[in-house]
Amino acid sequence: MGRIADALKRAELERRQAIVSDEPDSGGVAVAAPSATDLGTASRAVLSPVQDPNAPAAPDLLDIQAPPGPVVEGLSESLVPFYERSSLVTEQYRSLRTRLLSQNPNYEHRIIAITSAVPKEGKSVTTLNLGCILAEIRHLKVLVVDGDFRRSSLAHMLNQPTGPGLAEVLDGKATYEEVLRSTPIPNLMFIPAGSTGGRPAAELLTAASATAAFKRMQNEFHYTIVDTPPATTVTDVGIIGQMCTGVIVIVRLHRTHEGAAKRAVRLLQVNNIPIIGSLLVGRDAPSAGYYGYGYGYGYGYRYNYYRYYDYVQKDGETKKP
C-alpha cells in the first residue's frame, strides 16, 4: 500500500497548492499534477505521461483505421479519440493502450473492469474512450459492456437504447445475440446494462448465466471493457472482477481522498481481484477551466453526472427522482 499512499499524498498536496494558487493574492498560478499512479498490487502504473503529444504513434499503432467522418448525431462529445484524433487527450489514451498491449504481447483475449473508489470519478468516460482507442486497431475486436445496473450511462453516450441488456441476459429474458449491438465506431460493439426488473444485481451476477456470458465475451472479443459501479458503494465489482482478467481503478485529481482509494484497493484485494493499475484523471487545477491531460475526462464533455443514489427503482425501471 506504500505506492498508493505516496501517490495520493502527492495528489492531495497538488490539490491544496492549486486551491491556494486560486486565491486572489496567489496570482492564480495553476499547479500541474502527476498523470498516472500505481494502485494496489500492480507492479507499475497503467499509464505513463505523454512527453510529446506530437510524436509519431508507437509501432503497434501502424494498423490504424481512417479518420472518422463528421460529428455523429447523439454520439457523446466525450468520445475524444473519435472526434479529436490528434488531440493531446487522445495521445494519452494511446499511451494507455500501448501499455496494455505491451502487457499482452500474444494478444490473449482479456476482460478489463473499470471501477473507482467513489462516484463521479470518470470511470464511464474512461470505459468508452479506452474501448474507442482499442478499436482503432483493425485486427482487434473490442466490446464495451455497461455493468452498472444502478446508474447506467453508456447507452445514452452512444445514443443506443437502454435495453434489453446484460441484466436481461443474466435473468434469462433475452439472448446474447439480442443485446449485442454495433456502434458508429468501427470494431467497437456494445452491450447496455438493461434493467434488473427489481432483482438484486448481486443475485444476477452470481448466477451460472453470468459466468457463461462473460466467458462468451472473452472468447469472441480481444478486449472487453466493463464499466462497473464504484468499489466502495456496492459489491458488484467484487463479483464482476472475479470474471475479469483484472481491474483498472480510476482516481480523480482534486476529488478522490486517500482513505477512499485505499479502501477500494483493500476491497478488491480481499476478493482476490488482480489490480492491473490505476489511471489518474482530472484537470491541471480547479480554476483552469479545461483539462490539460484528463485522458478524455471532460474534454468537450457535456453529459451530466449525478450522485450514484440519485436514481431510484420504480415499477421495475430506473428513474431519477
C-alpha positions in Angstrom: 0.0 0.0 0.0 3.0 2.3 0.1 2.7 3.3 -3.5 -0.9 4.3 -3.3 -0.2 6.3 -0.1 2.7 8.2 -1.6 0.9 8.9 -4.9 -2.3 10.1 -3.2 -0.3 12.3 -0.8 1.3 13.9 -3.8 -2.0 14.4 -5.4 -3.5 15.9 -2.2 -0.6 18.2 -1.9 -1.1 19.3 -5.5 -4.8 19.8 -4.8 -4.1 22.0 -1.8 -1.4 24.0 -3.7 -3.9 24.5 -6.6 -6.6 25.8 -4.2 -4.1 28.2 -2.6 -3.0 29.4 -6.0 -6.6 30.1 -6.9 -6.9 32.7 -4.1 -6.7 36.4 -5.2 -3.3 37.0 -3.6 -1.7 34.0 -5.1 -1.7 35.2 -8.7 -3.8 32.3 -9.9 -0.8 30.0 -10.8 -2.1 26.6 -11.9 -0.2 23.7 -10.4 0.5 20.6 -12.6 -0.3 17.2 -11.3 1.1 13.7 -12.0 -0.6 11.9 -14.9 -0.7 8.4 -13.5 -0.1 6.4 -10.4 0.1 2.8 -9.3 -2.5 1.2 -7.0 -2.7 -2.0 -5.1 -0.6 -4.9 -6.1 0.2 -3.6 -9.7 3.9 -3.5 -10.3 3.7 -0.4 -12.3 1.3 2.3 -13.4 -1.1 1.5 -16.3 -0.5 4.9 -18.0 2.7 6.9 -18.4 2.6 10.6 -19.1 2.8 11.6 -22.7 6.0 13.6 -23.1 5.4 14.8 -26.7 1.8 14.9 -28.0 3.1 15.4 -31.5 5.3 12.4 -31.5 4.5 9.6 -34.1 2.5 6.6 -33.0 4.1 3.6 -31.5 4.9 0.6 -33.8 1.8 -1.3 -32.5 -0.4 1.5 -33.9 0.5 1.2 -37.5 -2.6 -0.7 -38.4 -4.9 2.2 -37.8 -8.2 2.9 -39.5 -9.0 6.0 -41.5 -10.1 9.2 -39.7 -13.7 9.3 -38.7 -16.3 11.2 -40.6 -18.3 14.2 -39.4 -19.9 14.5 -36.0 -22.4 11.7 -35.4 -25.7 13.0 -34.0 -26.3 11.7 -30.5 -22.8 10.4 -30.0 -21.3 12.0 -26.9 -18.6 14.5 -27.4 -16.7 12.8 -24.6 -15.5 10.3 -27.1 -12.4 12.2 -27.8 -10.5 9.5 -29.8 -13.4 9.5 -32.2 -13.8 13.2 -32.7 -10.3 14.5 -32.0 -7.8 12.0 -33.4 -4.8 14.3 -33.0 -5.6 15.8 -29.6 -3.3 15.5 -26.5 -6.1 13.6 -24.7 -6.3 11.1 -27.5 -2.5 10.6 -27.4 -2.6 9.9 -23.7 -5.3 7.3 -24.3 -3.0 5.8 -26.9 -0.3 5.7 -24.2 -2.6 3.7 -22.0 -3.4 1.4 -24.9 0.3 0.9 -25.6 0.9 -0.1 -22.0 -2.0 -2.6 -22.1 -0.9 -4.1 -25.3 2.7 -4.4 -24.1 1.5 -6.4 -21.2 -0.3 -8.7 -23.6 2.2 -9.5 -26.5 0.4 -12.6 -27.5 -3.0 -10.9 -27.8 -4.7 -13.1 -25.4 -8.4 -12.3 -25.0 -8.9 -10.2 -21.9 -11.8 -8.7 -19.9 -10.9 -5.5 -18.0 -13.2 -3.9 -15.5 -13.1 -0.2 -14.9 -14.0 1.0 -11.3 -13.4 3.9 -9.0 -13.4 4.4 -5.2 -16.5 6.7 -5.2 -19.0 8.0 -7.7 -18.3 10.9 -10.2 -14.6 9.9 -10.8 -14.9 9.5 -14.6 -15.0 5.7 -15.0 -17.8 5.6 -17.6 -16.0 8.2 -19.8 -12.7 6.2 -19.4 -14.5 3.0 -20.3 -15.8 4.4 -23.6 -12.6 6.2 -24.5 -10.5 3.1 -23.8 -12.8 1.0 -25.9 -12.7 3.5 -28.7 -8.9 3.8 -28.7 -8.5 0.0 -28.7 -11.0 -0.3 -31.6 -8.7 2.0 -33.7 -6.5 -1.1 -34.4 -8.2 -3.0 -37.2 -7.3 -6.6 -36.1 -8.8 -6.1 -32.6 -12.4 -6.9 -31.9 -13.5 -4.7 -28.9 -16.6 -4.8 -26.7 -17.8 -2.3 -24.2 -20.2 -3.5 -21.6 -22.3 -1.4 -19.1 -22.1 -3.4 -15.9 -23.5 -0.6 -13.8 -27.1 -1.6 -13.3 -27.9 1.2 -10.9 -26.6 4.2 -12.8 -26.0 3.2 -16.3 -24.9 5.9 -18.7 -23.1 4.3 -21.6 -26.2 3.8 -23.7 -27.0 7.5 -23.5 -23.5 8.4 -24.5 -23.6 6.1 -27.5 -27.1 7.1 -28.5 -28.3 3.5 -28.0 -31.5 2.0 -26.5 -31.1 1.3 -22.8 -32.5 -2.2 -23.0 -32.6 -5.1 -23.3 -29.1 -5.5 -22.0 -26.8 -7.6 -19.8 -29.3 -7.8 -16.9 -31.9 -9.4 -19.2 -29.3 -11.9 -20.4 -28.4 -12.9 -16.9 -32.1 -13.1 -16.0 -32.9 -15.3 -19.0 -35.2 -12.8 -20.6 -33.0 -12.0 -23.6 -30.3 -13.8 -25.6 -26.8 -12.7 -26.0 -27.3 -12.0 -29.7 -30.3 -9.8 -28.9 -28.4 -7.4 -26.7 -25.1 -7.2 -28.7 -25.1 -4.0 -30.7 -22.9 -2.3 -33.2 -21.8 1.3 -32.8 -20.8 4.1 -35.1 -17.2 3.3 -34.2 -15.7 0.5 -36.4 -14.6 -2.6 -34.5 -16.5 -1.5 -31.3 -19.5 -3.4 -30.1 -21.7 -2.6 -27.1 -23.9 -4.3 -24.6 -26.1 -2.0 -22.4 -26.8 -2.6 -18.7 -30.6 -3.2 -19.2 -33.0 -3.5 -16.3 -32.8 -5.9 -13.4 -36.6 -5.8 -13.0 -36.3 -5.3 -9.3 -33.9 -8.3 -8.7 -30.7 -7.6 -6.7 -27.8 -7.1 -9.0 -25.7 -9.5 -6.9 -28.2 -12.2 -7.5 -28.0 -11.9 -11.2 -24.2 -11.6 -11.3 -23.7 -14.8 -9.2 -26.0 -16.9 -11.5 -24.4 -19.5 -13.8 -25.6 -17.5 -16.7 -23.2 -14.7 -15.8 -20.2 -16.9 -16.0 -21.3 -18.2 -19.3 -22.0 -14.7 -20.7 -18.6 -13.4 -19.6 -16.9 -16.5 -21.0 -18.5 -15.9 -24.3 -17.5 -12.2 -24.4 -13.9 -13.3 -23.7 -14.0 -15.9 -26.5 -15.4 -13.6 -29.1 -13.5 -10.3 -28.4 -9.9 -9.5 -28.0 -10.7 -6.9 -25.3 -13.9 -6.5 -23.3 -14.1 -3.3 -21.2 -16.7 -3.4 -18.5 -18.0 -0.3 -16.7 -18.8 -1.2 -13.1 -20.1 0.7 -10.0 -17.7 2.3 -7.5 -15.9 -0.4 -5.5 -16.9 1.1 -2.1 -20.6 1.6 -2.7 -21.8 -1.9 -3.7 -20.5 -5.4 -4.1 -20.9 -5.7 -7.8 -17.3 -5.1 -8.8 -16.2 -7.7 -6.4 -18.3 -10.2 -8.3 -17.7 -8.9 -11.8 -14.0 -8.7 -11.1 -13.9 -12.5 -10.5 -14.9 -13.0 -14.1 -12.3 -10.5 -15.5 -8.6 -10.5 -16.2 -8.1 -7.5 -13.9 -9.4 -4.1 -12.8 -8.3 -0.6 -13.5 -9.0 1.8 -10.7 -9.9 5.4 -11.6 -8.6 8.1 -9.3 -9.8 11.7 -9.9 -7.4 14.5 -9.2 -8.7 17.1 -6.7 -11.6 14.8 -5.7 -10.6 11.3 -4.6 -9.5 11.1 -1.0 -6.6 8.8 0.0 -8.8 6.9 2.5 -11.4 6.1 -0.1 -8.8 4.9 -2.6 -7.2 2.7 0.0 -10.5 1.2 0.9 -11.3 0.4 -2.7 -8.0 -1.3 -3.1 -8.4 -3.3 0.1 -11.9 -4.5 -1.0 -10.5 -5.6 -4.4 -7.6 -7.4 -2.7 -9.9 -9.2 -0.3 -11.8 -10.6 -3.2 -8.5 -11.7 -4.9 -9.1 -9.4 -7.9 -6.0 -8.5 -9.8 -5.4 -4.8 -10.0 -3.8 -4.0 -13.3 -3.1 -0.5 -12.2 -4.8 2.9 -11.9 -5.5 5.9 -14.0 -5.3 9.4 -12.6 -7.8 11.7 -14.4 -8.6 15.3 -13.9 -7.6 18.8 -14.9 -4.5 20.8 -14.0 -6.2 22.9 -11.4 -9.8 23.6 -10.3 -9.7 27.0 -11.8 -8.0 26.1 -15.1 -11.3 25.8 -17.0 -10.0 23.0 -19.1 -8.4 19.6 -18.9 -4.7 19.7 -19.6 -4.2 15.9 -19.5 -7.5 14.4 -18.4 -7.3 11.3 -20.7 -10.6 12.2 -22.2 -12.2 13.1 -19.0 -14.3 16.2 -19.5 -12.8 17.2 -22.9 -15.8 18.6 -24.7 -17.8 16.5 -22.3 -21.4 17.7 -21.7 -23.1 14.6 -20.2 -24.2 15.4 -16.6 -23.1 13.3 -13.7 -25.5 12.6 -10.8 -24.9 11.2 -7.4 -24.9 7.4 -7.5 -28.0 7.0 -5.4 -29.9 9.8 -7.1 -31.7 7.1 -9.1 -34.4 5.0 -7.5 -36.3 1.9 -8.6 -39.9 2.5 -9.6 -42.1 -0.1 -11.3 -39.0 -2.1 -12.4 -37.4 0.9 -14.1 -34.5 3.1 -13.0 -35.6 6.8 -12.8 -34.3 10.0 -11.4 -36.5 11.3 -8.6 
